[in-house]
C-alpha cells in the first residue's frame, strides 16, 4: 500500500499538484521514502504552507545525505534549511544551517555547483551587514556558477540578486534589465517552484520600490497566473495579494485593496510567517488613511510596527492629517538622517516634502525636491517621475510662484493619469486650482476643484474631499488669519504661554512663536494683550 502512495505522490508532484502530493506523502512512513522523496516532500510541504513539516523533511534528507557521505546533497539541504528558517523568522537556526553548509562545501571541488548555493547564503549575510560591494560580488559568483553549470535555479536567483543590488547602488535601469532577465526565465518555467516564487516576489518588490508601476502590474499579473496554475499552492500567495492590493490602491479600487490585504494577512498566518504580514498591515494603513479612518489607520500602522515593518512615512502623513505636525516633522527628520541609498531615499522623499511644506519649511523642502528630481531622472521610472513633478509643483506654489508651479503640476497630472492613479490626479488638480486662484483665474480654479471633488467622492477619500469643500467655500476669518493662527490666538487670549500652546496643539515652541509673529503682523499689534483684545472683540475665544 505504501508503494502505491509513494507512486501517487511522485506522480502528483510531477504534475504540480502540491496539495495531493503532500497528502499522499503525509500518509506514508518517512522510512519508506528515498532521500529524493524527502526533498520533494519538503518542497510540497513548503508550497502548501506546512513549515514544520518542511523543516522535518529537510532535516531527515540532510541527515541521510550526510551519513551516506553525499556531501553535495547535504550542502543543498543545508542551504534550503538556512533559507527556509530565515524566511520564517528563525535567524539563529538559519545561521546554524548556513554554517553547516559553509563547513561542508569546503570539502568539495571548487567547480561544484554547491559553491554557488553557499555564495548565495554569503550574499544574504553581506546584505544584512550592509556590505553591498561584498553582496554584489557574491551575486556575481552565483550567476557565474549557474551559467557555467547550466543550473537554471542558480542563474535565476543570481540574476535577480544582481538586479536588486545594482538598483541599491543607484544603477536602476541596469538593475531593472537584470530583473527582466530573471523574470523571463521563471515565466518560461525554467526554475523550480520555490525558486520561481522567490524570484517573482523579489523582482516585483524591486520594481515597486522605485515606482516602476508598469512592471509591477505586468509581473504581478504573471505571478497571479503562476499561482493559479498550481493546485493547493499557499506559499507566495500572500505576497501576490499584497502586490495586488498595492495596485488596487493606486488605481482607486480601495475596497478591493483592503480585501486583498486582509487575505494576505490570513495567508501569511497560514504559512506561519506572521512577520511578513507587516507589509500588508502597512498597506492597509495607507488605504485607511486616505479614506479618513484615522483610528483604524493608526492601528494598522501599529500592527505593522509590531510585526517588524517600519510604519513610516505613512504614519507621519497620518499625523499631519490629525494636526500633529511637530510629531510628523520629528519623524521625517529622523528618517532623513537615517536613510541612505538612492532607492531608499526615493521612497521617503515625496512624503518628506509634503510634511515639510505643512511645517512651512520651504527651503528644506526645495532641497529635497532637487534631490528627488535627480533620482527620478536617473531611475527613469514613471511613478517616481510623476511624484517628483507633483512635489516640485507643490514647492513652487508654497513659495508663492503660482505661474512657475503650473508646468510641473500639469506634467504630474498627465503622468498620473497615464498610470491610472485617480487619487494622485485629484490631489494634483487641487494644487492646480490653488495656482489658478492665485493667478486670478477664478472660474478655471473652480472647474479644477469640481473635477477633483468628483474623483474624491467616487473614491471615498474623506480628508481630500473635505479639503476641496473648504477651498470651494472658504471660511472668512478676521484679520486674514489662518485657521491655525486663530487656534493659537484663542489660547493666547485665555492666558496660555508659548509652551502651553505648543503642548495643547502638539506643535514646537518655535512654530508657536512663528505663528504669533505672523498674528502680530497681520493684526498690526505689538503685544499679547492687544492680540487678546482683538480675539475677544471678534468672538474668537
VENGI-V782449 format. One record per residue. N is the residue number from 0. RES is the residue in one letter. OMEGA is omega in degrees with one decimal (* if undefined). NEAR is the number of other ideal C-beta (glycine too) atoms within 8 Angstrom. D_LAST is the distance of its C-alpha to the last C-alpha in whole Angstrom. Layout:
N;RES;OMEGA;NEAR;D_LAST
N;RES;OMEGA;NEAR;D_LAST
//
This chain:
0;X;-179.3;4;87
1;X;178.1;8;85
2;X;179.0;7;86
3;X;178.8;7;85
4;X;179.5;12;82
5;X;179.4;14;82
6;X;179.0;8;83
7;X;179.4;10;81
8;X;-179.4;16;78
9;X;-179.9;11;79
10;X;178.2;8;80
11;X;-179.3;12;76
12;X;-178.4;13;75
13;X;-179.7;6;77
14;X;174.0;6;75
15;X;176.1;9;72
16;X;-171.6;11;71
17;X;-178.8;17;69
18;X;-179.6;9;69
19;X;179.1;12;72
20;X;180.0;15;74
21;X;-179.5;15;71
22;X;-179.6;8;72
23;X;179.0;13;76
24;X;-179.3;15;76
25;X;179.2;7;74
26;X;-177.0;6;77
27;X;177.9;12;79
28;X;178.2;6;80
29;X;-178.9;8;79
30;X;-179.3;4;82
31;X;-178.3;8;84
32;X;171.6;12;82
33;X;176.2;5;83
34;X;177.8;12;80
35;X;176.4;6;80
36;X;179.8;12;79
37;X;177.6;15;76
38;X;179.1;12;75
39;X;175.0;13;74
40;X;178.9;15;73
41;X;178.6;15;70
42;X;-179.5;13;69
43;X;179.8;13;69
44;X;178.7;13;67
45;X;-176.8;13;65
46;X;177.1;15;64
47;X;171.3;13;64
48;X;179.1;11;61
49;X;-173.4;9;63
50;X;-177.2;13;63
51;X;179.3;7;65
52;X;176.9;12;68
53;X;-178.3;12;67
54;X;-178.9;12;67
55;X;-179.5;8;70
56;X;179.2;14;72
57;X;178.6;15;72
58;X;177.4;9;73
59;X;-179.6;10;76
60;X;178.1;14;77
61;X;-177.8;13;76
62;X;179.8;8;78
63;X;-178.9;10;81
64;X;-179.4;13;81
65;X;179.7;11;81
66;X;179.7;6;84
67;X;-179.3;7;86
68;X;174.3;5;85
69;X;-172.6;9;84
70;X;177.5;13;81
71;X;179.2;10;80
72;X;179.9;10;79
73;X;178.7;12;77
74;X;-178.0;15;75
75;X;178.7;10;74
76;X;176.1;13;73
77;X;176.6;14;71
78;X;-178.3;15;69
79;X;177.9;10;68
80;X;178.8;15;67
81;X;-178.2;14;65
82;X;-176.5;10;63
83;X;-179.6;13;63
84;X;176.2;13;61
85;X;-178.4;10;59
86;X;-178.4;8;58
87;X;172.5;9;57
88;X;177.9;7;55
89;X;-172.4;8;58
90;X;-179.4;8;58
91;X;177.0;6;61
92;X;-179.5;9;63
93;X;179.6;13;63
94;X;179.1;9;64
95;X;179.9;8;67
96;X;175.6;13;68
97;X;178.2;12;68
98;X;176.8;8;69
99;X;179.7;10;72
100;X;178.3;16;72
101;X;-177.9;10;73
102;X;-177.1;7;75
103;X;-175.9;14;77
104;X;179.0;14;77
105;X;180.0;6;79
106;X;-178.0;5;82
107;X;176.6;12;82
108;X;-176.8;4;83
109;X;-179.0;5;81
110;X;-176.0;5;82
111;X;-179.3;9;80
112;X;-176.3;10;77
113;X;174.8;15;76
114;X;176.9;13;75
115;X;179.3;16;73
116;X;179.5;15;71
117;X;176.0;13;70
118;X;177.3;13;69
119;X;176.2;16;66
120;X;178.0;14;65
121;X;178.5;10;65
122;X;178.8;13;63
123;X;179.3;9;61
124;X;179.5;9;61
125;X;177.9;12;60
126;X;178.4;11;57
127;X;179.8;6;56
128;X;-178.7;6;56
129;X;-179.4;5;55
130;X;-171.7;8;59
131;X;178.6;11;58
132;X;177.8;6;62
133;X;178.7;9;64
134;X;178.9;13;62
135;X;178.0;12;63
136;X;178.2;8;67
137;X;178.7;13;67
138;X;176.9;15;66
139;X;179.5;10;68
140;X;178.0;12;71
141;X;-177.4;17;70
142;X;179.1;14;70
143;X;179.5;10;74
144;X;-179.9;15;75
145;X;178.9;17;74
146;X;-176.8;8;76
147;X;-175.4;7;79
148;X;-179.1;9;79
149;X;178.6;6;78
150;X;-174.2;10;76
151;X;179.5;11;73
152;X;178.5;10;71
153;X;-180.0;16;71
154;X;-178.1;13;70
155;X;-179.3;17;67
156;X;-177.9;16;66
157;X;-179.5;18;66
158;X;178.0;13;66
159;X;179.1;16;62
160;X;176.9;15;61
161;X;179.9;14;63
162;X;-179.1;17;60
163;X;-178.5;12;57
164;X;176.0;14;58
165;X;179.4;13;59
166;X;179.6;15;55
167;X;176.2;11;54
168;X;178.5;9;56
169;X;179.5;9;54
170;X;-170.9;8;57
171;X;179.3;15;55
172;X;178.3;8;58
173;X;179.1;8;61
174;X;178.5;17;59
175;X;177.5;15;58
176;X;177.7;9;62
177;X;176.4;13;63
178;X;176.9;15;61
179;X;-179.1;9;62
180;X;178.8;10;66
181;X;-178.2;15;65
182;X;177.8;14;63
183;X;-179.6;8;66
184;X;-177.9;14;69
185;X;177.2;15;67
186;X;178.4;8;66
187;X;177.4;6;70
188;X;-177.5;6;71
189;X;-174.5;8;72
190;X;175.7;13;70
191;X;-169.8;8;70
192;X;-177.9;11;68
193;X;178.8;10;65
194;X;179.3;12;66
195;X;179.7;13;65
196;X;179.4;12;62
197;X;-179.7;11;61
198;X;176.8;16;61
199;X;-172.9;16;59
200;X;179.8;11;56
201;X;-178.8;11;56
202;X;-179.0;14;57
203;X;178.6;15;54
204;X;178.4;8;52
205;X;178.5;14;53
206;X;-179.6;14;52
207;X;-177.7;11;49
208;X;-176.6;10;48
209;X;175.8;15;49
210;X;176.4;14;47
211;X;-171.4;13;51
212;X;179.2;14;50
213;X;178.0;8;53
214;X;178.2;12;55
215;X;-178.7;14;52
216;X;-177.4;9;53
217;X;-176.4;8;57
218;X;175.3;13;57
219;X;176.2;13;55
220;X;178.2;8;57
221;X;178.5;11;60
222;X;179.6;15;59
223;X;178.1;10;58
224;X;178.8;8;62
225;X;179.2;13;63
226;X;-176.3;11;62
227;X;-176.7;6;63
228;X;-173.5;6;66
229;X;-177.4;12;67
230;X;176.2;8;67
231;X;-177.7;11;65
232;X;175.1;11;63
233;X;176.2;10;60
234;X;178.8;11;60
235;X;178.1;12;58
236;X;174.6;10;56
237;X;177.5;15;53
238;X;179.6;13;53
239;X;179.5;12;54
240;X;177.0;14;51
241;X;-178.5;14;48
242;X;176.0;13;50
243;X;178.8;11;50
244;X;177.9;17;46
245;X;-179.5;12;45
246;X;178.6;12;47
247;X;177.1;12;45
248;X;-179.0;13;42
249;X;-177.0;12;42
250;X;173.3;9;44
251;X;178.9;9;41
252;X;-168.0;8;43
253;X;176.9;13;40
254;X;177.5;6;42
255;X;179.2;9;45
256;X;179.9;14;44
257;X;179.1;12;42
258;X;179.3;8;45
259;X;-178.1;13;47
260;X;173.1;16;45
261;X;178.6;9;46
262;X;178.5;9;49
263;X;179.7;15;49
264;X;179.3;12;48
265;X;-178.8;8;50
266;X;176.8;13;53
267;X;177.2;13;52
268;X;-179.3;9;52
269;X;-179.6;8;56
270;X;176.2;11;57
271;X;176.7;9;56
272;X;-176.3;12;54
273;X;179.9;9;50
274;X;-177.8;8;49
275;X;-179.7;12;50
276;X;179.6;14;47
277;X;179.3;14;45
278;X;179.1;10;45
279;X;178.7;16;44
280;X;178.0;16;41
281;X;-179.1;14;40
282;X;174.5;14;41
283;X;177.5;12;39
284;X;179.6;17;36
285;X;179.5;11;36
286;X;-178.0;14;36
287;X;177.2;13;34
288;X;-179.9;14;31
289;X;177.6;13;32
290;X;-179.6;10;32
291;X;176.7;10;28
292;X;-170.4;9;30
293;X;-179.4;11;28
294;X;179.4;6;29
295;X;178.5;8;32
296;X;-179.9;13;32
297;X;177.2;11;31
298;X;179.2;8;34
299;X;177.6;13;37
300;X;178.6;15;36
301;X;178.5;9;36
302;X;176.6;10;40
303;X;179.4;15;41
304;X;178.1;11;40
305;X;-179.4;7;42
306;X;174.5;12;45
307;X;-179.4;6;45
308;X;-178.1;10;43
309;X;-177.9;5;41
310;X;178.5;11;37
311;X;7.1;8;36
312;X;-179.3;12;35
313;X;-178.5;13;34
314;X;177.7;12;32
315;X;178.1;15;30
316;X;175.2;13;29
317;X;178.4;14;28
318;X;176.2;12;26
319;X;179.1;13;25
320;X;-177.8;10;24
321;X;177.5;7;22
322;X;-178.4;7;20
323;X;-173.7;9;22
324;X;179.4;14;23
325;X;178.4;11;24
326;X;179.6;10;26
327;X;-179.8;15;28
328;X;179.6;13;28
329;X;-179.9;8;30
330;X;-179.7;13;32
331;X;177.6;14;33
332;X;177.8;8;34
333;X;-178.4;8;36
334;X;179.9;13;38
335;X;177.7;10;39
336;X;-173.7;6;40
337;X;-168.1;6;42
338;X;175.4;9;43
339;X;179.4;5;47
340;X;-174.3;8;49
341;X;-179.2;11;49
342;X;-179.0;12;48
343;X;178.7;9;46
344;X;-177.3;12;44
345;X;-179.8;15;44
346;X;-175.9;7;42
347;X;-166.3;12;39
348;X;-179.6;14;39
349;X;178.9;11;37
350;X;179.8;12;34
351;X;178.5;13;34
352;X;-179.5;15;33
353;X;-179.9;12;31
354;X;-178.0;16;29
355;X;176.8;14;29
356;X;176.3;13;28
357;X;179.5;9;25
358;X;179.0;10;25
359;X;176.8;7;25
360;X;-170.0;9;29
361;X;-177.5;11;31
362;X;178.4;6;34
363;X;177.8;8;34
364;X;179.5;13;34
365;X;178.3;10;37
366;X;-179.8;8;39
367;X;177.2;14;39
368;X;177.3;14;39
369;X;177.0;8;42
370;X;179.4;10;44
371;X;177.3;17;43
372;X;-178.7;10;45
373;X;-179.7;8;48
374;X;-179.5;14;48
375;X;178.2;14;48
376;X;179.1;8;50
377;X;-176.4;9;53
378;X;-179.0;14;52
379;X;-177.7;8;52
380;X;-170.3;12;51
381;X;-178.5;12;49
382;X;-179.9;11;46
383;X;176.7;14;45
384;X;178.2;13;46
385;X;179.6;15;43
386;X;179.7;13;41
387;X;179.4;14;41
388;X;179.1;13;41
389;X;179.9;17;38
390;X;179.9;15;37
391;X;177.6;12;38
392;X;179.6;18;37
393;X;179.7;13;33
394;X;179.5;15;34
395;X;-179.8;12;35
396;X;179.3;15;32
397;X;179.7;10;29
398;X;177.2;8;31
399;X;-179.9;6;31
400;X;-177.2;8;35
401;X;179.6;13;34
402;X;178.3;7;38
403;X;-179.0;8;39
404;X;-171.0;15;37
405;X;180.0;12;39
406;X;177.7;8;42
407;X;-178.0;13;41
408;X;176.8;16;39
409;X;178.3;9;42
410;X;-179.6;10;44
411;X;-179.3;15;42
412;X;178.9;12;41
413;X;-178.2;8;45
414;X;179.8;12;46
415;X;178.5;13;43
416;X;178.8;9;45
417;X;179.6;7;48
418;X;178.9;13;48
419;X;-177.4;7;46
420;X;-171.0;13;43
421;X;-179.7;11;40
422;X;179.8;14;37
423;X;176.0;13;38
424;X;-180.0;12;39
425;X;179.6;15;36
426;X;-179.9;11;33
427;X;180.0;14;35
428;X;174.3;14;35
429;X;178.0;15;31
430;X;175.9;14;32
431;X;178.7;13;35
432;X;178.7;14;32
433;X;-179.2;12;30
434;X;-179.5;15;33
435;X;177.3;14;34
436;X;179.4;10;31
437;X;-179.9;9;30
438;X;176.4;8;34
439;X;-179.2;5;33
440;X;-173.4;8;35
441;X;-175.8;8;33
442;X;178.2;6;35
443;X;178.0;8;37
444;X;179.8;12;33
445;X;178.6;10;32
446;X;177.0;8;36
447;X;178.3;13;35
448;X;-179.6;14;32
449;X;178.2;9;34
450;X;178.6;10;36
451;X;-179.2;15;34
452;X;178.1;12;32
453;X;179.5;8;36
454;X;-176.3;14;37
455;X;177.0;13;34
456;X;178.6;8;34
457;X;-179.2;8;38
458;X;-171.2;13;37
459;X;-178.3;7;34
460;X;-172.9;13;32
461;X;-177.6;9;28
462;X;-179.9;9;26
463;X;178.6;15;28
464;X;178.6;11;28
465;X;178.1;9;24
466;X;178.7;9;24
467;X;-178.7;13;27
468;X;177.3;9;25
469;X;179.2;9;22
470;X;-179.5;11;24
471;X;-178.6;10;26
472;X;-174.4;6;23
473;X;175.2;6;20
474;X;-179.8;6;17
475;X;-178.7;3;16
476;X;-178.2;9;13
477;X;175.6;6;13
478;X;-177.4;9;15
479;X;178.7;4;17
480;X;172.1;12;14
481;X;179.3;6;15
482;X;179.6;8;13
483;X;178.9;8;13
484;X;176.2;12;12
485;X;177.8;11;9
486;X;-179.8;9;9
487;X;-178.3;14;10
488;X;180.0;15;8
489;X;179.3;11;5
490;X;174.2;12;8
491;X;-176.0;15;9
492;X;179.4;12;7
493;X;170.5;7;8
494;X;-179.8;4;11
495;X;172.5;8;12
496;X;178.0;5;16
497;X;-179.5;9;17
498;X;179.8;7;19
499;X;177.9;9;16
500;X;179.3;14;14
501;X;179.9;14;18
502;X;-177.8;7;18
503;X;-174.8;8;15
504;X;-178.7;12;15
505;X;177.1;10;19
506;X;171.7;10;20
507;X;177.9;8;22
508;X;178.1;9;21
509;X;178.9;6;23
510;X;177.3;12;21
511;X;179.4;14;18
512;X;178.9;9;19
513;X;177.1;9;20
514;X;-179.8;11;17
515;X;178.0;13;16
516;X;178.6;8;19
517;X;-179.8;9;18
518;X;-179.1;15;15
519;X;-179.3;11;17
520;X;-178.1;7;20
521;X;-176.4;10;18
522;X;-179.0;11;16
523;X;-179.8;5;19
524;X;-177.0;8;18
525;X;-178.3;4;19
526;X;177.5;6;17
527;X;-178.4;7;14
528;X;179.3;6;14
529;X;178.2;10;14
530;X;178.5;16;12
531;X;178.8;11;9
532;X;177.4;8;10
533;X;-179.0;14;10
534;X;-179.5;13;6
535;X;-180.0;10;6
536;X;-175.6;6;9
537;X;174.5;8;8
538;X;179.2;5;6
539;X;-178.8;11;4
540;X;*;7;0
//
